[in-house]
Every structure is written in C-alpha cells, then in structure tokens.
Amino acid sequence: MVKDKRGNSNVWKILAIIFIALFVLETLFIIWMFSAGSAMIKNENICSVNICADEKYTGYYYDDYSEICYCYEGNEITYQEVITGNIINLR
C-alpha cells in the first residue's frame, strides 16, 4: 500500500487519477469515431447525389478505404471516380 507521512492510504487518489485518464481517452476516442463516421457519410452522399445521380445508373457503391465511388448499370460498373472530399459538380 502507498501511505503518506501520517500513515493514511492514498490508493483512492491513484485510482481516481487512473479513472480520469481513462475517461479522457474514452472521450477522445468517441470524438474521433464520430468525425470519421461523419466524413464517410458525407462522401457517400457525394457519391449518390453528385456522381451517380443520373437515371441511367441503377446503383452505386462507395469504397471508403480507397475513396472511390462506383456507379452501376445493372450488375456492371460503368463509371468510377475518386472522391477527394470536396463537393464536385459534374453536371
């Protein structure tokens, strides 16, 4: 046990510091996850609304790892474009 000069135990202070540090790390992780998820949703919306909005396309797929938007006609990929994160106006 860790004791001070008077013989009192300081274990609760050490545990409090550990829990505060864990709470701060958890909060930072949640903020990071929220911002990453928001960016993915934004890019998927760009893919569906700005890139694959033409009626000839029957579907789309956004690959968040490579940041590529794929437009489908039936089961075939007919157009693909890299999304840079900026809203682009093709039409």
Secondary structure, 3 states (H helix, E strand, C coil): CCECCCCCECHHHHHHHHHHHHHHHHHHHHHHHHHHHHHHHHHHHHHHHHHCCCCCCCEEEEECCCCEEEEEECCEEEEEEECCCCCCCCC
